[in-house]
Amino acid sequence: MNPREPHKPFTCLVLDAPSRVLLLAMVPPRHEMVFADHITLEHDPASPVAGEFQARAVVLDVMSDEQGQAVVVELDRNAGALMKPGQRPHITLSCAPGILPAYSNRLEGPKPLGFSLVLSGTVKTVVPKVK
């Protein structure tokens, strides 16, 4: 992406603070760059979400390798309806230095988490800040 171009909006479930703390406590980050703050539902949506709403996600599996780490989630009906078919809802937990969070889309070999973890947050459309 050209740094002069505006960043595209995206619709996501932004984890609330207690959910983020719980996630990081129960699934410790493996890499230096820690994210664990949202689940992307749709990139560059045709229209933004009409108002914000609360949603939940259940963590099912964890995936990781030497470059990235993410958890696979199951979304509640309202948030899940915003995703395109075939997408794997997930939360990027951490990445090695120099690796972008989008790398988690390429992670393979999900392994069951082994315990129940329910997270909550707010679904909204955001525009990333240009750095």
Summary of the structure (lengths in Angstrom):
residues: 131
radius of gyration: 14.4
end to end distance: 12.5
largest distance: 44.3
contacts: 368
relative contact order: 0.32
helix: 15%
strand: 39%
